[in-house]
């Protein structure tokens, strides 16, 4: 193979042989670097008689510290609990005809969001925590699914709260008002709304302007390359004024009002039932008390899981000079992700139909011992129990 050798300036050193060019021994000329790129310089390689080819390699992934390794381990543990538990909920709704009504459709929608939190959001959160060097919009795309799926979980929780309220408020007309078709429309609406809320930063409400100014001040051109971190790409104004004050806090307050009304209706119906019943009032009271405890637990877990992280976001926005311990931030993140692992316990394991179906799935597919057939409608079972 012959090589065409062009003139080479003495100041330009001979480049090494590139294995990517098929082992060619043709000399290459090195051009001056294009400028800094995340702490490293990228250069252009020229070959005589060939077009100019420039490479802009991104810096390597930063090393993982011991603290980050512990964080990753806890996140993986949450995912390993969340994904199988919520997959089991979806599986149960699919195989048991008795679970084919609006209540369990809402629970299955919540389970889908929680599976995505464990399978997608947590891995992306781990990636953001490591902080790789990426282009701005690449990092923004990594951050947005977290917003979409967490918002979907919140709306699913609200839908379940409203559904439980209707069960208590209009028990006789519930099945005619809340039909499977209307439940499907409500579920689709929750997901569409979650996409709009979560993708709002992609439409322009982000930190690109500030990052571009800092990028240009360093004498760099092109799309900024940053250390991918959530707060570097997502605007705190968006997180506080739009996400928290519009799409988290109002649903939380609405859920509190709904559950207070549910408690009032249960207590009123309980008193009427006890006064008119000749049976044992304690048995009925115990059943209604179990429902009330479940509703209180749902509200408590939602508040404990989501409020700490949003309160920290408010501190970041309104008090930039205030110090936020990293440990508190990590705990708040664990709570939001851990809520997805709690939901199968709260929404599924307290319902007898789910427990029976879980046992059947376990015996049929894991122990290879067929269980007795699941009754389509147990005589003493109500969806609220």
C-alpha positions as CSV (number, residue, x, y, z in Angstrom):
1,X,0.0,0.0,0.0
2,X,1.5,3.4,-1.0
3,X,1.0,6.5,1.0
4,X,0.9,10.1,-0.1
5,X,3.2,12.2,2.0
6,X,2.5,15.9,2.2
7,X,4.7,18.6,3.6
8,X,4.8,18.7,7.4
9,X,5.8,21.6,9.5
10,X,8.6,21.0,12.0
11,X,6.3,22.2,14.8
12,X,3.8,19.6,14.0
13,X,4.7,16.2,15.5
14,X,4.0,12.9,13.7
15,X,0.9,11.3,15.0
16,X,0.9,7.6,15.9
17,X,-0.6,4.9,13.7
18,X,-4.3,4.6,14.1
19,X,-5.5,1.0,14.4
20,X,-9.0,2.2,13.5
21,X,-7.8,2.9,10.0
22,X,-7.1,-0.7,9.2
23,X,-3.4,-0.6,10.5
24,X,-2.4,1.9,7.8
25,X,1.1,3.2,8.2
26,X,0.1,6.6,6.6
27,X,1.4,9.5,8.6
28,X,-1.1,11.8,10.3
29,X,-0.7,15.5,11.1
30,X,-2.0,16.9,14.4
31,X,-3.8,20.2,14.5
32,X,-4.1,22.4,17.6
33,X,-6.8,21.6,20.1
34,X,-10.2,23.0,19.7
35,X,-10.5,24.2,23.3
36,X,-11.4,22.9,26.7
37,X,-14.2,20.3,27.0
38,X,-15.0,19.4,30.6
39,X,-11.5,19.8,31.7
40,X,-10.0,17.9,28.7
41,X,-8.9,19.1,25.3
42,X,-10.1,17.7,22.0
43,X,-8.1,17.8,18.8
44,X,-8.4,17.3,15.1
45,X,-6.4,14.8,13.1
46,X,-5.5,15.6,9.5
47,X,-4.4,13.3,6.8
48,X,-2.8,14.6,3.6
49,X,-5.4,14.6,0.8
50,X,-8.2,13.7,3.2
51,X,-10.9,15.9,4.7
52,X,-10.6,17.3,8.2
53,X,-12.0,15.0,10.9
54,X,-12.6,16.3,14.4
55,X,-13.3,14.3,17.5
56,X,-14.8,15.8,20.7
57,X,-14.6,12.9,23.2
58,X,-16.5,13.3,26.5
59,X,-14.5,12.9,29.7
60,X,-14.5,9.5,31.4
61,X,-17.1,8.5,34.1
62,X,-16.0,9.8,37.5
63,X,-15.0,7.3,40.1
64,X,-17.6,6.1,42.6
65,X,-17.0,7.0,46.2
66,X,-17.8,4.7,49.2
67,X,-20.7,7.0,50.1
68,X,-22.1,6.7,46.5
69,X,-21.6,3.0,46.6
70,X,-23.8,2.8,49.8
71,X,-26.4,5.0,48.1
72,X,-26.4,2.8,45.0
73,X,-26.8,-0.3,47.2
74,X,-29.9,1.1,49.0
75,X,-31.5,2.2,45.7
76,X,-30.9,-1.2,44.2
77,X,-32.5,-2.8,47.3
78,X,-35.6,-0.6,46.9
79,X,-35.9,-1.5,43.3
80,X,-35.6,-5.2,44.0
81,X,-38.5,-4.9,46.4
82,X,-40.6,-2.5,44.3
83,X,-40.5,-4.1,40.9
84,X,-41.5,-7.7,41.9
85,X,-44.1,-6.5,44.3
86,X,-45.8,-4.3,41.8
87,X,-45.5,-6.9,39.0
88,X,-47.3,-9.3,41.3
89,X,-50.1,-6.7,41.7
90,X,-50.5,-6.4,37.9
91,X,-50.3,-10.1,37.5
92,X,-53.1,-10.7,40.0
93,X,-55.4,-8.2,38.3
94,X,-54.8,-10.0,35.0
95,X,-55.4,-13.5,36.2
96,X,-58.3,-13.0,38.6
97,X,-61.7,-12.0,37.1
98,X,-62.8,-10.8,40.6
99,X,-60.3,-8.0,40.3
100,X,-61.7,-6.7,37.1
101,X,-63.4,-3.5,38.3
102,X,-62.5,0.2,38.5
103,X,-60.9,0.0,42.0
104,X,-58.3,-2.6,40.9
105,X,-57.7,-0.9,37.6
106,X,-56.6,2.2,39.4
107,X,-54.4,0.1,41.7
108,X,-52.9,-1.7,38.6
109,X,-52.2,1.7,37.0
110,X,-50.4,2.8,40.2
111,X,-48.5,-0.5,40.1
112,X,-47.4,0.2,36.5
113,X,-46.0,3.6,37.6
114,X,-44.2,2.0,40.6
115,X,-42.7,-0.7,38.4
116,X,-41.3,2.0,36.2
117,X,-40.0,3.9,39.2
118,X,-38.0,0.8,40.2
119,X,-36.9,-0.3,36.7
120,X,-36.3,3.2,35.2
121,X,-36.3,6.0,37.7
122,X,-34.0,4.4,40.2
123,X,-31.3,3.5,37.6
124,X,-31.5,7.0,36.2
125,X,-31.2,8.5,39.7
126,X,-28.1,6.4,40.3
127,X,-26.7,7.6,37.0
128,X,-27.4,11.3,37.9
129,X,-25.8,10.7,41.4
130,X,-22.6,9.5,39.8
131,X,-22.6,12.7,37.7
132,X,-21.2,11.8,34.3
133,X,-20.1,14.5,31.9
134,X,-22.8,14.8,29.3
135,X,-24.4,17.4,27.0
136,X,-27.0,19.6,28.6
137,X,-30.1,18.2,26.8
138,X,-28.9,14.6,27.3
139,X,-28.8,15.2,31.0
140,X,-32.2,16.9,30.8
141,X,-33.7,13.8,29.1
142,X,-32.3,11.6,31.9
143,X,-33.9,13.8,34.5
144,X,-37.4,14.1,33.0
145,X,-38.6,10.5,33.4
146,X,-38.2,10.9,37.1
147,X,-40.7,13.8,37.0
148,X,-43.1,12.0,34.7
149,X,-43.4,8.7,36.7
150,X,-43.5,10.3,40.1
151,X,-46.3,12.6,39.0
152,X,-48.1,9.6,37.6
153,X,-47.9,7.9,41.0
154,X,-49.3,11.0,42.7
155,X,-52.2,11.2,40.3
156,X,-52.9,7.5,40.7
157,X,-53.0,7.9,44.5
158,X,-55.4,10.7,44.1
159,X,-57.6,8.7,41.8
160,X,-57.7,5.8,44.3
161,X,-58.7,8.3,47.1
162,X,-61.5,9.6,45.0
163,X,-62.6,6.1,44.1
164,X,-62.8,5.1,47.7
165,X,-64.8,8.2,48.5
166,X,-67.3,7.4,45.9
167,X,-67.6,3.8,47.3
168,X,-68.6,5.3,50.6
169,X,-70.7,8.2,49.4
170,X,-72.8,6.4,46.7
171,X,-72.5,2.7,47.5
172,X,-75.6,1.8,45.6
173,X,-74.9,3.8,42.5
174,X,-71.2,3.3,42.5
175,X,-71.0,0.6,39.8
176,X,-73.2,2.6,37.4
177,X,-71.2,5.8,38.0
178,X,-67.6,4.4,38.0
179,X,-67.7,2.0,35.0
180,X,-64.6,0.3,33.6
181,X,-64.7,2.6,30.5
182,X,-64.7,5.7,32.7
183,X,-61.9,4.3,34.8
184,X,-59.8,3.7,31.7
185,X,-60.4,7.3,30.5
186,X,-59.4,8.5,34.0
187,X,-56.2,6.4,33.9
188,X,-55.3,7.6,30.4
189,X,-55.9,11.2,31.5
190,X,-53.6,10.8,34.5
191,X,-50.8,9.5,32.3
192,X,-51.2,12.2,29.7
193,X,-51.2,14.9,32.4
194,X,-48.1,13.3,33.9
195,X,-46.3,13.5,30.5
196,X,-47.2,17.2,30.2
197,X,-46.1,18.1,33.7
198,X,-42.9,16.0,33.5
199,X,-41.8,17.1,30.1
200,X,-42.3,20.8,30.8
201,X,-38.6,21.3,31.4
202,X,-37.9,20.0,27.8
203,X,-40.2,22.8,26.5
204,X,-37.8,25.4,27.9
205,X,-38.4,25.8,31.6
206,X,-34.9,24.7,32.6
207,X,-31.4,26.0,33.4
208,X,-30.0,26.1,29.9
209,X,-29.7,29.9,29.8
210,X,-27.5,30.0,32.9
211,X,-25.4,27.1,31.8
212,X,-24.9,28.6,28.3
213,X,-23.7,31.9,29.9
214,X,-21.2,30.1,32.0
215,X,-20.1,28.0,29.0
216,X,-19.6,31.0,26.8
217,X,-17.7,32.9,29.6
218,X,-15.1,30.1,29.5
219,X,-14.6,30.8,25.8
220,X,-16.3,27.6,24.7
221,X,-18.8,27.1,21.8
222,X,-21.5,24.7,20.9
223,X,-23.8,22.8,23.2
224,X,-22.7,23.0,26.8
225,X,-21.1,19.9,28.4
226,X,-21.8,19.6,32.1
227,X,-21.5,17.2,35.0
228,X,-25.0,15.7,34.9
229,X,-26.8,16.6,38.1
230,X,-30.5,17.1,38.7
231,X,-30.3,20.7,40.0
232,X,-28.0,21.7,37.2
233,X,-30.6,21.1,34.5
234,X,-34.0,21.3,36.3
235,X,-35.0,24.8,37.4
236,X,-35.9,25.2,41.1
237,X,-38.6,27.7,40.1
238,X,-40.2,24.8,38.1
239,X,-39.8,22.4,41.0
240,X,-41.3,24.7,43.6
241,X,-43.8,27.0,41.9
242,X,-45.1,24.6,39.3
243,X,-44.4,21.0,40.5
244,X,-44.9,21.4,44.2
245,X,-47.3,24.3,44.6
246,X,-49.5,23.1,41.7
247,X,-49.1,19.3,41.2
248,X,-48.0,17.9,44.6
249,X,-49.4,20.1,47.4
250,X,-52.9,20.6,46.1
251,X,-53.4,16.8,45.5
252,X,-52.1,16.2,49.1
253,X,-54.5,18.7,50.6
254,X,-57.4,17.3,48.4
255,X,-56.6,13.8,49.6
256,X,-56.7,15.0,53.2
257,X,-60.1,16.5,52.7
258,X,-61.3,13.4,50.8
259,X,-60.2,11.1,53.6
260,X,-61.7,13.3,56.3
261,X,-65.0,13.2,54.5
262,X,-64.6,9.4,54.2
263,X,-64.0,9.1,57.9
264,X,-67.1,11.2,58.6
265,X,-69.3,9.1,56.3
266,X,-68.0,5.9,57.7
267,X,-68.7,7.1,61.3
268,X,-72.2,8.2,60.4
269,X,-73.0,5.0,58.6
270,X,-71.5,3.0,61.4
271,X,-73.6,4.7,64.0
272,X,-76.7,4.0,61.9
273,X,-75.7,0.5,61.3
274,X,-75.1,-0.2,65.0
275,X,-78.3,1.4,66.1
276,X,-80.4,-0.6,63.5
277,X,-78.5,-3.9,63.8
278,X,-79.4,-6.7,66.2
279,X,-76.1,-8.4,65.6
280,X,-72.7,-7.8,67.2
281,X,-71.8,-4.1,66.7
282,X,-68.1,-4.8,67.6
283,X,-67.6,-7.0,64.6
284,X,-68.9,-4.4,62.2
285,X,-67.0,-1.7,64.0
286,X,-63.8,-3.7,63.7
287,X,-64.3,-4.0,59.9
288,X,-64.9,-0.3,59.4
289,X,-62.0,0.6,61.7
290,X,-59.7,-1.5,59.5
291,X,-60.9,0.5,56.5
292,X,-60.3,3.8,58.3
293,X,-56.7,2.8,59.3
294,X,-55.9,1.9,55.8
295,X,-57.0,5.3,54.5
296,X,-55.0,7.0,57.3
297,X,-52.0,5.0,56.4
298,X,-52.2,5.9,52.7
299,X,-52.3,9.6,53.5
300,X,-49.5,9.4,56.1
301,X,-47.2,7.5,53.8
302,X,-47.9,9.9,50.9
303,X,-47.1,12.9,53.1
304,X,-44.0,11.3,54.7
305,X,-42.6,10.2,51.3
306,X,-43.0,13.4,49.3
307,X,-43.0,16.4,51.6
308,X,-39.3,16.2,52.8
309,X,-37.8,16.4,49.3
310,X,-40.1,19.3,48.2
311,X,-39.3,21.1,51.5
312,X,-35.6,20.8,50.7
313,X,-36.3,22.2,47.2
314,X,-38.1,25.2,48.8
315,X,-35.1,25.8,51.0
316,X,-32.8,25.7,47.9
317,X,-34.9,28.2,46.1
318,X,-35.8,30.7,48.9
319,X,-32.6,30.4,50.9
320,X,-29.7,29.7,48.6
321,X,-27.1,30.4,51.3
322,X,-28.6,27.9,53.7
323,X,-26.6,24.7,54.1
324,X,-28.5,21.4,53.3
325,X,-26.8,18.3,54.7
326,X,-26.3,15.8,52.0
327,X,-27.6,13.0,54.3
328,X,-31.0,14.7,54.5
329,X,-31.2,15.0,50.7
330,X,-30.4,11.3,50.3
331,X,-33.0,10.3,53.0
332,X,-35.6,12.4,51.2
333,X,-34.8,10.7,47.9
334,X,-35.0,7.3,49.5
335,X,-38.4,8.1,50.9
336,X,-39.8,9.1,47.5
337,X,-38.5,6.0,45.8
338,X,-39.4,3.8,48.8
339,X,-43.0,4.8,48.5
340,X,-43.3,2.7,45.4
341,X,-42.2,-0.3,47.4
342,X,-44.7,0.4,50.1
343,X,-47.7,0.7,47.8
344,X,-48.1,-3.1,47.1
345,X,-48.3,-3.6,50.9
346,X,-50.8,-0.8,51.5
347,X,-53.0,-1.3,48.5
348,X,-52.8,-5.0,47.8
349,X,-51.9,-7.1,50.9
350,X,-54.8,-5.5,52.9
351,X,-57.3,-6.8,50.3
352,X,-58.4,-10.4,50.6
353,X,-58.8,-11.0,46.9
354,X,-55.2,-10.0,46.3
355,X,-53.9,-12.2,49.1
356,X,-55.8,-15.3,47.7
357,X,-54.6,-14.5,44.1
358,X,-51.0,-14.0,45.3
359,X,-51.1,-17.4,47.0
360,X,-52.5,-19.0,43.8
361,X,-49.7,-17.4,41.7
362,X,-47.1,-18.6,44.1
363,X,-48.3,-22.1,44.2
364,X,-49.0,-22.4,40.4
365,X,-45.8,-20.8,39.1
366,X,-43.2,-21.0,41.8
367,X,-44.0,-24.0,43.9
368,X,-45.5,-26.0,41.1
369,X,-48.4,-27.0,43.4
370,X,-51.8,-26.0,41.9
371,X,-53.9,-24.1,44.5
372,X,-57.6,-24.3,44.8
373,X,-59.5,-22.1,42.2
374,X,-60.0,-18.5,43.3
375,X,-63.6,-17.6,43.8
376,X,-64.7,-14.9,41.5
377,X,-66.7,-13.1,44.2
378,X,-66.1,-14.3,47.8
379,X,-69.4,-13.9,49.7
380,X,-68.1,-11.9,52.6
381,X,-65.5,-9.8,50.7
382,X,-65.8,-6.2,49.7
383,X,-63.3,-4.2,47.7
384,X,-62.8,-1.8,50.6
385,X,-61.9,-4.6,53.1
